[in-house]
Amino acid sequence: MKARRRGGSLHAELPFTYTLFSTIDVYGDDLLDFTGDDKPERHAEVTEFLRRRGSGACRDAPLGPSSYLHMREPFSYIAEGSISENTSDAGGSFARVEDAMQHVWFISQRDGISTPFALNFSTSAQFLRYAERESLQFPTLRCGSSTMASEPIAAHEGPAKWLDIQTKNKTLVTDILSHFPVSADTVEHCCYPDDMDRVIAHSTLGYFFFNLMCTPIALGEVARGRHQVKSVIQQRLEAAMSAGPRSSTPSAVAVSVIVFFDWVVTVHEEPFHEFDDLLRFILINCGNRAPASNNRRLMQVMTAPFIFASFFQIVVGHLLDSESLTMIVDEVSDLVFLSKSTEGHNEEVVQRITNARRCFAEYAAELTRREYIASVLLHSHMMDSFLTKDKVCRTQIESAQAYLYRMSDEVGDCRDTVALTNWYQNVKDTWHHLQYGNKALRQTVLFTELINIMYPLITLQTLFSLNVRIPFAYYEDQMEKDLKPFFIMMGIVLFFLLLCGRAMYALWHKKHWSTRLLAT
């Protein structure tokens, strides 16, 4: 059971609801315009591309619902031959978001009031030639700079440069990151990502490193559509309740995020679901052509803190929701309270309860790691950092933190409910053995229950979870004067231990134990 509840506000702000948000304007079109044109027109190539995709003639037509990026043509920015000489392909400026091929996407804005644009590269050499031609300034390590708070506020008022790298080629990642002032450990984490969320603040180098676990693009999700894409933990819970193998659920995609004050670098090996939402969110908030239903929305500059705060909020919001938790708890309760009790059924119930409790424990661990990331960013000594100076970005992180706190409380309640259901199942099985078993079986069951060391531990943990005041508590501001509840609960515990000791004494000296009352 959970030890102590966090006293958070029930009316705290939560990340935006994706279902409602998508109904308004997110999924209005499958083509994301990242050409940078403030007033886009239906060019002939766009019309032809949509016609080919609708007729199924497009060679890279997706197996399911997928968004496409309409990017700028490389030859319109770079001299012919420097990046790509294939300028006859009319579909060369289109890319599928969920494509698993290697890519290097560069996304930025001309200024703070223009629409974001994107460029597609396939190798590190192509991007580096483009950066040299356009005189892109990579972050540099400033001499004498020992803290990330030393950056002026005006440093991140302009649009940032976002570089998304999707590849399994370690050499490509190393070649690009060699132009950034990052440590060798950061490059190692990007090439060989971990399987858990983490944050590392490099104050001397002036950047943050994050490792976030995201939802993979699975083939089984094609028929359900984008609105019903399920997170990894939700798929694990469903597999646990359906007695499916754990290997049937896909592993999460590790995304490495490096955030400078004017650069963002994301590195991942496979496509992930949150990337589509992030692109749409940035296009809606940072573009100057919002839909008619949202014409009052303030335009946001695509800064590095805004990109990361939006990404972190989307990742947190897509982890799991209250409805899924409630459905799993209801299924566990139905298995125990509404089903008929048979030998095979009891084994299945115990197995599913155990799997559900393990999944809840994993989910609680993920929430704890992301709570740590939010608490580090919102700590008092980080308030002057470039990542949390902006009020909008700080509000987004606070909203994600409030959502994590609320979900932690709900997961704690669900774990307590499942634990109580498991206790009821154990008591029911024990009573069944006591009623229908022979004398030797009844004596064995009773003796096992008496010597079970878990009962005193569960009792003490229950006392702690009930928030009973104890004397000389080091975490309290002052000593508790009213000790009556403490002595009452301790009296109950001592009485329980006395009964157990008396039973053990009778077993040791009398050498037998009558169970006639249970038999009758």
C-alpha positions in Angstrom: 0.0 0.0 0.0 1.1 3.6 -0.5 2.6 5.2 2.5 1.6 8.8 2.4 -0.6 10.8 0.1 0.6 14.0 -1.4 -1.5 16.9 -0.4 -1.9 18.5 -3.8 -4.7 20.7 -5.1 -7.5 18.9 -6.8 -8.1 21.9 -9.1 -4.6 22.2 -10.5 -4.2 22.9 -14.2 -3.7 19.9 -16.3 -2.2 19.4 -19.8 -4.6 20.2 -22.6 -7.0 17.4 -23.5 -5.9 15.9 -26.8 -9.3 14.6 -27.7 -10.9 18.0 -27.4 -7.9 19.7 -28.9 -7.9 17.4 -31.9 -11.6 17.9 -32.5 -11.0 21.7 -32.9 -8.0 21.9 -35.2 -5.3 19.4 -34.8 -6.4 16.6 -37.1 -8.1 18.9 -39.6 -5.7 18.0 -42.3 -3.1 15.2 -42.9 -0.7 17.5 -44.7 1.4 19.7 -42.4 2.7 22.8 -44.3 6.2 23.5 -43.2 7.2 25.4 -46.3 7.4 28.7 -44.4 4.9 30.4 -46.7 2.7 32.8 -44.7 -0.1 32.6 -47.3 0.1 29.1 -48.8 -1.6 28.4 -52.0 -2.5 25.0 -53.5 0.4 24.5 -55.8 0.3 22.0 -58.6 2.7 19.6 -56.8 0.5 19.6 -53.7 -2.6 18.9 -55.7 -0.9 16.1 -57.6 0.5 14.6 -54.4 -2.9 14.6 -52.7 -4.4 13.0 -55.8 -1.8 10.3 -56.0 -2.1 9.5 -52.3 -5.9 9.4 -52.5 -5.7 7.0 -55.4 -3.1 4.8 -53.7 -0.6 5.3 -56.5 1.9 6.9 -54.2 4.9 4.6 -53.6 5.3 5.4 -49.9 1.6 5.4 -49.1 1.2 4.7 -45.4 -0.4 1.5 -44.0 -2.6 3.6 -41.8 -3.4 7.2 -40.9 -0.2 9.2 -41.1 0.7 12.8 -41.5 2.9 14.2 -44.2 5.3 17.1 -44.0 5.4 19.5 -46.9 8.9 20.9 -46.7 10.8 23.4 -48.6 12.6 22.3 -51.8 16.3 21.9 -51.1 17.3 23.3 -54.5 15.5 26.5 -53.7 17.8 27.3 -50.9 21.1 25.7 -51.9 23.0 26.0 -55.1 22.3 23.1 -57.5 24.6 20.2 -56.8 25.5 21.1 -53.2 22.7 19.1 -51.6 20.6 17.3 -54.1 20.7 17.2 -57.9 17.4 15.4 -58.2 15.1 18.4 -58.8 12.7 16.6 -61.1 10.9 14.7 -58.4 7.8 16.6 -57.6 7.2 14.7 -54.4 10.7 15.3 -53.1 9.5 17.9 -50.6 7.0 15.6 -48.9 8.0 13.3 -46.1 5.9 11.0 -43.9 6.1 11.7 -40.2 5.9 8.0 -39.3 8.5 6.9 -41.8 11.2 4.7 -40.3 13.9 5.7 -42.8 16.9 7.7 -41.8 16.5 11.5 -41.9 17.9 14.7 -40.6 15.2 17.4 -40.4 16.0 21.0 -39.8 13.1 23.1 -38.5 13.2 26.8 -37.8 11.7 30.3 -38.5 13.0 33.2 -40.5 11.9 35.5 -37.8 9.5 35.6 -34.8 6.4 36.3 -36.9 6.8 34.0 -39.8 5.6 30.4 -40.3 8.0 27.6 -39.4 9.8 25.9 -42.3 11.5 22.5 -42.5 14.3 21.0 -44.7 14.9 17.3 -45.2 18.4 15.9 -45.4 19.5 12.3 -45.5 23.2 12.5 -44.5 25.2 14.6 -42.0 27.3 16.0 -44.9 24.3 17.5 -46.6 23.2 19.3 -43.4 26.7 20.5 -42.6 27.1 21.9 -46.2 23.8 23.7 -45.7 24.8 25.1 -42.3 28.1 26.4 -43.8 26.3 28.0 -46.8 23.7 29.7 -44.6 26.2 30.6 -41.9 24.3 28.9 -39.1 25.9 29.7 -35.8 26.3 26.6 -33.6 26.3 27.0 -29.8 29.8 27.8 -28.4 31.2 27.5 -24.9 31.7 31.0 -23.6 34.8 31.6 -21.5 34.0 32.3 -17.9 30.4 31.2 -18.1 29.8 28.9 -15.2 26.0 28.9 -15.0 23.1 28.6 -17.4 21.5 31.6 -15.6 24.1 34.0 -17.1 22.4 34.0 -20.5 20.4 37.3 -21.0 16.7 37.1 -21.5 17.0 38.6 -25.0 19.1 35.6 -26.0 16.1 33.4 -26.6 13.6 35.9 -27.8 14.4 34.9 -31.4 13.4 31.7 -33.1 15.4 28.6 -32.3 16.8 26.0 -34.6 15.5 22.5 -34.2 17.4 19.5 -35.6 15.7 16.1 -35.5 17.9 13.1 -36.2 16.3 9.7 -36.8 19.0 7.0 -37.5 20.7 3.9 -36.2 24.0 5.1 -37.6 26.2 6.1 -34.7 28.7 7.8 -37.0 26.0 10.3 -38.3 25.1 11.3 -34.7 28.7 11.7 -33.7 29.5 13.8 -36.8 26.7 16.2 -36.1 27.1 16.5 -32.4 30.8 17.2 -32.8 29.8 20.7 -33.9 28.0 21.3 -30.5 29.7 21.9 -27.2 28.5 18.7 -25.6 30.3 16.2 -23.3 31.4 12.7 -24.3 28.8 11.3 -21.9 26.0 13.1 -23.8 27.2 11.8 -27.1 27.3 8.3 -25.6 23.8 8.6 -24.2 22.6 9.7 -27.7 24.2 6.8 -29.4 23.2 4.3 -26.8 20.0 5.6 -25.1 18.8 4.4 -21.8 15.4 2.8 -21.2 14.2 5.3 -18.6 13.6 9.0 -18.3 16.4 11.2 -17.0 17.6 14.8 -16.9 21.2 16.1 -16.7 21.9 19.8 -16.4 25.3 20.7 -17.7 25.7 24.1 -16.2 29.3 24.7 -17.3 28.5 23.8 -21.0 25.2 25.7 -21.0 22.7 23.0 -22.0 20.2 20.4 -20.7 20.1 16.8 -21.6 16.9 14.8 -21.4 16.0 11.2 -22.1 12.3 10.7 -22.6 10.5 7.4 -23.3 7.8 7.8 -26.0 5.1 5.7 -27.7 6.3 3.6 -30.7 4.4 3.3 -33.9 3.0 -0.2 -33.9 1.4 -2.0 -36.9 -1.4 -3.1 -34.6 -2.5 0.5 -34.2 -3.2 1.0 -37.9 -6.9 0.1 -37.8 -7.6 2.1 -34.7 -6.5 5.4 -36.1 -4.6 8.3 -34.5 -7.2 9.2 -32.0 -6.9 5.8 -30.2 -3.2 5.2 -30.2 -2.4 3.6 -26.8 0.7 4.2 -24.7 3.1 1.4 -23.8 1.9 1.2 -20.2 -1.7 1.0 -21.3 -0.9 -1.9 -23.7 1.0 -3.7 -20.9 -2.1 -3.4 -18.7 -4.3 -4.8 -21.4 -1.9 -7.6 -22.0 -1.8 -8.4 -18.3 -5.6 -8.5 -18.0 -5.9 -10.7 -21.1 -3.2 -13.2 -19.9 -1.1 -12.3 -22.9 2.7 -12.5 -22.9 4.7 -9.5 -22.0 6.7 -9.7 -25.2 3.5 -8.9 -27.2 3.7 -5.2 -26.2 6.3 -3.1 -28.0 9.1 -1.3 -26.2 9.1 2.4 -25.7 11.2 4.6 -28.0 14.0 6.5 -26.3 14.3 10.1 -27.4 17.4 12.0 -26.5 16.8 15.8 -26.3 19.6 18.4 -26.0 18.4 21.9 -25.3 20.6 24.9 -25.8 19.3 28.5 -25.4 18.8 28.7 -29.2 19.2 25.1 -30.4 17.3 21.9 -29.9 18.6 18.5 -31.0 16.5 15.4 -30.8 18.0 12.0 -31.5 16.0 8.7 -31.8 16.3 5.5 -33.7 12.6 4.9 -34.6 9.6 7.1 -35.2 7.3 7.8 -32.2 3.7 9.0 -31.9 4.3 12.2 -29.9 6.3 13.7 -32.7 3.2 14.1 -34.9 1.4 16.0 -32.1 4.4 18.2 -31.4 4.7 19.2 -35.1 1.0 20.1 -35.2 1.2 22.0 -31.9 4.1 24.1 -33.0 2.6 24.7 -36.4 -0.6 26.0 -34.8 1.0 28.1 -32.1 4.0 29.4 -33.9 2.4 30.0 -37.4 0.7 33.2 -38.3 -2.3 31.5 -40.0 -4.3 29.9 -37.2 -7.7 28.4 -38.1 -10.8 30.5 -38.0 -12.0 29.0 -34.8 -8.8 30.1 -33.1 -8.1 33.5 -34.6 -7.7 35.0 -31.1 -4.8 32.8 -30.2 -1.6 34.6 -29.5 1.3 33.8 -31.7 4.2 32.1 -29.9 7.8 32.4 -31.1 9.4 29.0 -31.7 12.0 29.2 -29.0 14.0 26.3 -27.6 12.3 26.4 -24.2 8.9 26.4 -25.9 9.8 23.4 -28.1 10.9 21.3 -25.1 8.1 22.4 -22.8 5.5 21.5 -25.4 7.2 18.2 -26.0 7.4 17.4 -22.3 3.8 18.3 -21.8 2.7 16.0 -24.7 4.8 13.1 -23.5 3.4 13.4 -20.0 -0.2 13.7 -21.2 0.0 10.7 -23.5 1.3 8.3 -20.8 -2.0 7.2 -19.3 -5.4 8.6 -18.2 -7.8 8.1 -15.4 -10.3 6.3 -17.5 -7.8 3.5 -18.4 -6.9 3.1 -14.7 -10.5 2.8 -13.7 -11.3 0.2 -16.4 -8.4 -2.0 -15.2 -9.5 -1.8 -11.6 -13.0 -2.6 -12.6 -11.8 -5.7 -14.5 -9.9 -6.9 -11.5 -12.9 -6.4 -9.3 -15.2 -8.3 -11.7 -12.8 -11.2 -11.8 -12.8 -11.5 -8.0 -16.4 -10.6 -7.0 -18.5 -11.6 -9.9 -16.9 -14.8 -11.2 -17.5 -18.3 -10.0 -14.8 -19.8 -7.8 -13.1 -22.8 -9.3 -9.6 -24.1 -9.0 -8.5 -23.1 -12.5 -10.2 -19.7 -12.2 -8.5 -18.9 -8.9 -5.1 -19.5 -10.4 -6.0 -17.2 -13.3 -7.3 -14.5 -11.0 -4.1 -14.6 -8.9 -2.0 -14.4 -12.0 -3.9 -11.4 -13.5 -3.9 -9.6 -10.1 -0.1 -10.1 -9.9 0.5 -8.8 -13.4 -1.8 -5.8 -12.8 0.1 -4.9 -9.6 3.4 -5.2 -11.4 2.2 -2.9 -14.2 0.9 -0.3 -11.6 4.3 -0.4 -9.9 6.1 0.2 -13.3 3.7 3.1 -14.0 4.3 4.6 -10.6 8.1 4.4 -11.2 7.7 6.2 -14.5 5.6 8.9 -12.9 8.3 9.3 -10.2 11.0 9.8 -12.7 9.1 12.4 -14.6 8.1 14.1 -11.4 11.8 14.4 -10.7 12.4 16.0 -14.1 9.7 18.6 -13.4 10.9 19.3 -9.9 14.5 19.8 -11.0 13.4 22.3 -13.7 11.1 24.2 -11.3 13.5 24.2 -8.4 14.3 27.6 -6.9 17.9 27.6 -8.1 16.7 26.9 -11.7 14.3 29.8 -11.9 16.9 32.0 -13.6 17.8 29.4 -16.2 17.0 30.1 -19.8 14.7 27.0 -19.9 12.3 28.3 -17.2 12.7 32.1 -17.5 9.9 32.3 -20.0 6.5 32.5 -18.3 4.7 30.4 -20.9 7.2 27.6 -20.8 7.3 27.6 -17.0 3.5 27.4 -16.9 3.6 24.4 -19.3 6.0 22.6 -17.0 4.0 23.4 -13.9 0.9 22.1 -15.7 2.7 18.8 -16.5 3.9 18.6 -12.9 0.3 19.1 -11.5 -0.9 16.4 -13.9 1.9 14.0 -12.7 1.0 14.7 -9.0 -2.7 13.9 -9.7 -1.9 10.8 -11.6 0.4 9.6 -8.8 -2.4 9.9 -6.3 -4.8 8.1 -8.6 -2.3 5.3 -9.2 -1.8 5.0 -5.4 -5.6 4.7 -5.0 -5.7 2.0 -7.7 -2.8 0.1 -6.2 -4.5 0.2 -2.8 -7.8 -1.1 -4.4 -6.0 -3.9 -6.2 -4.1 -4.8 -3.0 -7.4 -4.9 -1.1 -8.9 -7.1 -3.8 -5.9 -9.4 -3.6 -6.3 -9.6 0.2 -10.0 -10.5 -0.2 -9.1 -13.2 -2.8 -6.5 -14.7 -0.4 -9.0 -14.7 2.5 -11.6 -16.3 0.4 -9.2 -19.1 -0.7 -8.0 -19.6 2.9 -11.6 -19.9 4.2 -12.4 -22.3 1.4 -9.5 -24.6 2.6 -10.6 -24.3 6.2 -14.2 -25.2 5.4 -13.6 -28.1 3.0 -10.1 -29.4 4.0 -9.3 -32.2 6.4 -7.8 -31.7 9.8 -4.2 -31.8 8.8 -4.8 -29.2 6.0 -6.7 -26.9 8.4 -3.9 -27.1 11.0 -1.3 -26.4 8.3 -3.2 -23.4 7.0 -3.8 -21.9 10.5 -0.1 -22.4 11.4 1.0 -20.8 8.2 -1.2 -17.8 8.8 0.1 -17.3 12.4 3.8 -17.4 11.5 3.3 -15.1 8.4 5.7 -12.2 9.1 3.9 -10.0 6.5 0.9 -9.3 8.8 2.9 -7.2 11.4 4.6 -5.4 8.5 1.3 -4.7 6.7 -0.2 -3.5 10.0 2.7 -1.1 10.7 2.5 0.2 7.1 -1.2 0.7 7.4 -0.6 2.8 10.6 1.8 4.9 8.6 -0.6 5.3 5.7 -3.4 6.4 8.0 -1.2 9.4 9.0 -1.3 8.6 12.7 0.8 11.1 14.6 3.8 9.5 16.2 6.0 11.1 18.9 9.4 12.6 18.1 8.8 12.7 14.4 11.8 14.3 12.8 9.8 15.6 9.7 7.3 17.5 11.8 7.7 21.2 12.6 6.9 20.6 16.3 6.3 17.6 18.6 2.9 16.1 18.6 1.2 16.6 22.0 -1.9 14.5 21.5 -0.6 10.9 21.6 -3.9 9.1 22.2 -4.3 7.8 18.6 -0.8 6.5 18.7 -1.2 4.5 21.9 -4.5 3.2 20.8 -3.1 1.8 17.5 0.0 0.5 19.3 -2.3 -1.3 21.8 -4.1 -3.0 18.9 -0.8 -4.1 17.5 0.4 -5.5 20.9 -2.9 -7.3 21.4 -2.5 -8.9 18.0 1.1 -10.0 18.8 -0.1 -11.3 22.2 -2.7 -13.5 20.5 -0.1 -14.8 18.0 2.3 -15.6 20.9 -0.4 -17.4 22.9 -1.2 -19.6 19.9 2.5 -20.4 19.3 2.8 -21.3 23.0 -0.2 -23.7 22.8 1.2 -25.4 19.7 4.6 -25.9 21.2 3.5 -27.3 24.6 0.2 -29.1 23.8 1.5 -30.7 20.6 -2.0 -30.7 19.1 -4.7 -28.2 18.0 -8.4 -29.1 17.8 -10.4 -27.7 14.8 -13.8 -29.1 15.7 -15.6 -25.8 15.5 -14.3 -25.2 11.9 -15.3 -28.7 10.9 -18.9 -28.3 12.2 
